[in-house]
Amino acid sequence: MKLCVVTYGTEGDVRPLAALCAALDRRGHTTELLADAATLGSAQSLGVATRPLAGDIAGDRDAAGSIAHVVRSNEAGAVARALVGIVNAHTAAWLRQSVEAARDADAVLTAGLAGFVGLAAAEVLRRPVIGLGMFPLTPTREFAYPFLPPGVAWRPLNRLGFHVINGLLWRAMRAPLNRARAEACNLPPLRRMPASHPMLYGFSPTLLPRPTDWPEQVEVCGQWTLPQPHWRPPAALTAFLDAGPPPVYVGFGSMGGFDTDRLRDALLGGLAGRRALFYPGWSGIDVSTLPATVHVVGDTPHDWLFPRVACVVHHGGSGTTHSAARAGVPSIVVPFAGDQPFWAHRLALAGVAPRAVPGARFRGDDLARGLAFAERADVRERARLLGATLTAEDGVGHAIAAIERHVARARWRE
């Protein structure tokens, strides 16, 4: 079958879907992945057919400004407003592009900031649609919404919180979506958020067990990841790894807009001369001032690199969280925004990460304490056992079976 996969987000948001598309292609299906052009590198390296969507999440001044504001701000709702702004600016263009791409598809898979757009494209083309997610959006009583502070004792209101926040986001996006539906597809307006489609989540049921109050069509598959067989490490990276004990990895992915000088000083102070690998990502940190004990790396597959490091210092994105846990090494999480505190809390509950300190307050002493925690023998053993469990999960296989089942069921209903 032919599948059109529509998403929008950072590289970390798109990479799991690239792995899923590559696995579907190997299974004999045909996929095309639509996402921001700057985030399609991993898909292209896996041989997945791609199509860029309008926008430039890394370089567009308005989008970048929104992301920077989120990182700097402690204001409640800043994340939601930034995301809504990006979506509303591009909804009409995304819908036209998605409909064009999916005309010959048997089904539409939709995720991320383009989620509602994918649902509308499937509706106009009368195709089955399946939602994909990297963090939980389905209401449950068992934990709070991922954008809320973790660990707060408001369990009686958990399910209500999902409905309230999802509803607020929907109402903020509804008007531009309905205009695009009318102008591009001649569809009637939606008054309620669509919620009856199957939903597949690409996170580990070990790190976050499937809630017992979720409907049957909502499934937790496990991490969506595939090795990149043609990737080879640069000689300088191999030499650095061979020159001493496993280093600390430090990388904050697509996070930007923070106080780079303060963060650089915190990292160097906390490392206190330890060997480290640093991935600058979107951080803007001046790598020319780093000491020789810190080796700068480019975009390096986590499944290759993380088993070779002592611990992973990261922002708590779903993909990096799972890759570090899967590698069997401890984490030190420095969350900035979105669902990052949620995943930091899950790693702390698993005993493989200390309690997270937000990026806005992170100092060298926090990193030093985190490294002392990560060096403990009991923490390393818990990380090793967790890694073995996650490695045994077949998230990609689970998702492929579910997609085939849902599409076949939709065809039978026709």
N, C-alpha and C positions, 0 to 999 in steps of 0.2 A: 504494500500500500504506500501511497505518497502522503507525507505529513508536512504541514507548514507549521513551523515553530516560531512564535512571535514573542519577543521580550525586549526590555530596555532596562539598562542599569550599568553598573561598573563592570570591569573585567571579571571581578570575583563573582558577580551575579550571572554572567554569561558562560563562564567556563564549565560549570556543571552541565548546562544544557548542551554545550558543544560535545561533551563526553557522551551524553545520552544520545544525541544525534548520530555520532560516529558508531555507537553500538547498534543503533537501529539500522543504519546502513549496512553494517556487517551481517545483520540478521536477514538482509535481503529486501528491506524496505528502502524508500527513497525520501530523504529529508532535505529541507531548506531552512536555514536559520536566519531570521531577521533580527537585527540588533544594531546598536550604535557601531559605526565603522571602526572606531578606535578599540572596540572590545572583541573583535572577531578574529584576532590572531590565533588563539588556541584552536578555534574551529577550523580555520584554514590549514593549520599545521596537521590536523587530524584528517584532512581531506573532505571536510563537510562543505556542501554547497551553502553559500551565504549570500545575503542581500542586505546592504546597509539601509537603515532607517534614517529619516530626517533628524537633524540635530547633531550636536557634538558635546557630549557630556563633559569631556576633559577640557576642551578649548573654548566653548561658547561662553562669552562673558557673563551672561545672565545666569546660566547653569552653574558655572564655576563660582560666581559670587554667592549663589544660594548655598552651595555646598560649604564654602568657607564660612558663611554665617552660621550654619548648623554646627560646625566644629567649634567655633569661638563662643557660641551662645549657650548659656545655661537656661534660656527661656523655654518654658513649657510650650510644646507645639511647634518649635522651630523646625524640627525634622519634617513633620507633616506638611507644613507650609512650603518648605523647599521642594519636597517631592511633588506636591500638587502643582506648583508653578511649572516644573519641568513637564509634567504630563499635559497640562492645559495648553501649553505653548505649542505642542506638537500633535495633539490628538487627531486633528483633521488629516494631516499629512500621513500619520501612521496608519489611519484607517484606510485611506486610498491605497497605500502601498501594500497593506496586508491583504486587502480584497484582491488586488491584482495578483499577488504571489500565490494565493490560496485557491484560485479558480479551478485548477485541476487537482487539488488535493482531496484525499479521502477524509481527512480530519484536520482540525486546527488544535495545536497545543499552545497555550498562552500563559505568560508568566510576567512577573516583575511589574514595572511601571506601565507596561503596555497590556496589562491583564484585561482591562475592560475593552480595549480596542480589539484584541483577539476574539473576545466573546461576540462583539458586534460583527466582525468579519465572518465568523462562523454562522451567525444568524442570517445575514443577508445571502450567503451562499448555501444555506441549509445543509451545513456540514456538522458532524459530531464535534464537540469541543471538550477538551480536558484541561483543567487548570494544573499548573506546576508551581511549586513553591519551595523556597529554601528556609523559611521559618513559618511557624504556625499562624494561620489567619482564621482558622475554623473555630468558632466559639466552643469553650470548654469550661467546666468548673474546676479543673485540676491545676491550672496555673494561670497567672495573669497575662494579659496581652504583652507581647514581646517589647513594645515601645515604652511600657511602664516600668518604673524602678523595680528590679527583682527582689524577691524575698520579703516584700511587704505583706503583712498578714491581712489581706482583704479577700481571702478565699471565698467567702459567701457572695462576693460581687464579681468574681472572675468572669463568669459567663456574660453577665450584663456588660462588663467592661469591653469585651470583644464586640458586642452588638453596638455599643455606643461609639467606640472609636471607628470601627468599620463604617458605621452609618455617617459619622462626621466626614470621613474621607470621601465616601460616596457622594454626599451632598456637595462637597467642594469641587468634585470633578464632573458632576452630572450635567450641568448646563453646557460646557464645551463639548462633552460627549454627545449630548442630544442634538446639538447644532450640527456636529459632524455626521451623525447618523442620518439626519434629514437631508443635508446638502450633498453628501457623497454617496449615500446608499438609499435614499428615499425610505428610510425606516421610521417607524413611529417613535415618539419619545418614551423613555423608560422612567417610571416613577419610583420603582423599587430596585434595589441592588440585585443583580442576578446572583443566585446562590444554589441552583439546583444541579449544577454540572459536577462530574467526578473531579476529584482533587487528589493529586499525587505529590507527596512531600519528599524532597531529596535530603533528608537528615536522618541520623542514626536512631533507631528505636532503642539503642542502649543508652545514648546520651539523653534522649527525650522519648520515653515510652509513649506509644499511641494512647491517647485518652480513651477511657472506656465509654464516654458519652458521645463520641464522634459517630456520624452515620457511616454505614457500610461502604459507601462509595468514596470515602476519604481514607487514604492509605499512607502509611509511613514506610518508605522503601529502603532507606539507607542512603549513604552518600553516593552521588553520581560522579564517578571519576574513572579515568582510563589512563594508562601510561602513554607517553608520547614516544613511540619506538625509534624515531629518527633523531631524537635529541641527544647531543653529546656535550659534556661539560667543557667549558673553556680550559685550556691548559693551566692558566693562572689559578683558577678555582681548584682544580685537582691538586696542584702543587701546594696551595694554602692548606687544604684539608689534610694532606699527607705530612705537613710540616710540624704537626703537634696534636694535642688532644682535641676531641670534638669541640668546635666553637659554639658560641651562643648565636642564634639567628635572631636578627631584629628587622622587622619590616611591617609597615602600616598600610600597604596596598594602595588603594585609591583615596586615602585620607589626605586632605590638604587644608590649607588655610590656618593652621595653628602657628604658635610662636616657635619658629624653627630654631632660633638660637637657644631658647630655654630648653627645648626638647633635646637638642644636640648635647648641651651641657649635662642634662639629666642622664642621658645614655652613657656618656663618657665617664661621668662621676660614678654611676652605678656599676659599670663594667670594671672599673678600677684595674685596667690593664689586661683583662681577660681577652682571649682571642674571640673575635666575633665576625660574623658575616652581616652586612647591612644592605638591605634592598631599599633604595630611596623612594621608589614609586612616585607618587604625586606630592611627596612631603616638601620638596623644595630645599632640603638641607644641603648645604655646600659640602660636598664629599671631599673636596680638595684639602680641607682642613682636618680630616680624620687621621689618626695615627696609623702606623704600619700594622698594628695589631688588629685593625678593623679592615677587612677586605670587602670591597663594594661589589655586589653582584647585580646582574641584570635579571630579566624575567626568567626564572629557573623553575622547572617542574617541582612542585612540593613533594610528590611521591618519591622523587629521586633524592632531593636534598634533605628533607626533614629527618629521615632515619640516620643521617650522618652528623647531626648536631646534638648538642647537650640539652638544649631546651629552645623553645620558640617564644620570642617576645613579639606579640602581634596585637591587632586592634579588635579582634573578636568577631570578625565576619564569619558567617556560617561556613564558607568553604575552607578558610584557613584554620578555623577551630577544628573541623573534622579531619583535615589533613594532618594537623599536629597530633591529635588524639590517635589517629590511625597509625602514625609513625611510631607510637609507643614512647613518646618523650613528653616531659612536663611542659606546661605553658605558663607564661606570664602575660596576662591580658591587660591592655591599656585601651579601654573602650572610649570612643569619641561620640558616637551617635547611633540612632536607629536601634536595631536588634542586637548590637554588640554587647551591651551590659547583660542581656538575656543569656547569650552564649557563654560569657565570662562566668556567670552564676552557675550554669550547668557544669562547666569544667571544675569550678570550685566544689560543687556538690559531689563530683566524682573523685575528689581528692587529688587531682593532678594539676591544680593551679591554686595559688593563693588568692585571697579576696582581692578583687580588681580595684585599682585606683584609676579614676577617670583621667583621660588625657589632659584635661585642663588643670588638674592638680598634681600630675605625675612629676616626681622629683627623683634625684639620684638615689636617695635613701630608700625610696620605694622599690626601685630596681634592685638595689643591693639586698633588701629583705626577700624579694622575690627569688633572686638567684640562690640565696641560702636555702629557701624552701625547696627549690627545684633540685638542689644537690643532695637532699636527704634520701637515704636508701629506701625508706618506705614509700616515698613519693615516686621514686623511679620505678619501684616494683609495681605500684598501682598503675602507673602510666604504661608499663610493659604489658600488663594483663589487659588493660583497656584497649591497647593497640591490637592485641591478638583477637579480641572479640570483634572489633570493628573491621578488621581485615577479613574475618570470616563472613561478614555480611555481604550479600550480593545486591547492592542497591540498584545497579543498572539492570540486572536480570529481573528483579522484582518489578521495576518500572516498565520494562518492555512487555512482560507478561500482562501487566495491568492494562497497558495501552491497547494491546491486541485484543484483550477481552472486552474492553469498553467499546472499541470501534466495531467489533463483531456483533456485540449486543445492540448497538445503535442501528447497524444494517438490518439485523433481524427484525427490529421494530418497524422499519420502513416497509 
